[in-house]
Amino acid sequence: MKMIGLIGGMSWESSAEYYRILNEGVRDRLGPTASARCLLWSFNFAEIEDLQHRGDWPGLTTRMIDAAQRLEAGGADVLLICTNTMHRMAADVEAAVGVPLLHIADPTAECIKAAGVKTVGLLGTAFTMEHTFYKGRLIDQHGLNVIVPDDEDRATVHRIIYEELVAGKILPASRDAYRAVIARLVENGAEAVILGCTEIMLLVRPEDSEVPIFDTTALHAAAAIEMALSS
């Protein structure tokens, strides 16, 4: 079994879900006492959040590369960035190490295409919804049409992530707000919705959407299991 290196702590709430999904998946594949071989580098998300909102992406890139190199030195055979937003520097991270980086958008897009979906709504942080590093990959490399919420809905989605979900707060009113945002994406043509922040799966469930939802956390972890167990 290959060693999975996890760049996490962004936030630890979703990193804990990665750890659970990886170990449950390996157990289901290999037997009741089996678990995943993995290493976790966990950031203090308060520092990451501050740099994100200050727009210090070069500083964040330096920290992400350092984490990746430490995991590689520790024996990781494949790397995962356990957050959608920080895939903004995925290419720089992958170029700085000698092991593959499993990009979170790729297994998600493959599942979307396998389901026959062409137009998908994207939920995530403002950085993920507004910048091109994520949408561009879905469009250019996977041929998907991507719809994002309007300005007001993007602000709502972003606020709930940073003020509630990263702190483990799961509020019914916020679930209702996300349901409304999803409904408006569907009205605008979305055939499915990507939960493009690794914490959103803590709040949104399949029954909260009238179209299929694609949880990047679960799909990313499942693809890592396949890589880890491949010959």
Secondary structure, 3 states (H helix, E strand, C coil): CCCEEEEECCCHHHHHHHHHHHHHHHHHHHCCCCCCCEEEEECCHHHHHHHHHHCCHHHHHHHHHHHHHHHHHCCCCEEEECCCHHHHHHHHHHHCCCCCECCCHHHHHHHHHHCCCCEEEEECCHHHHHCHHHHHHHHHCCCCEEECCCHHHHHHHHHHHHHCHHHCCCCHHHHHHHHHHHHHHHHCCCCEEEECCCCHHHCCCHHHCCCCEEEHHHHHHHHHHHHHHCC
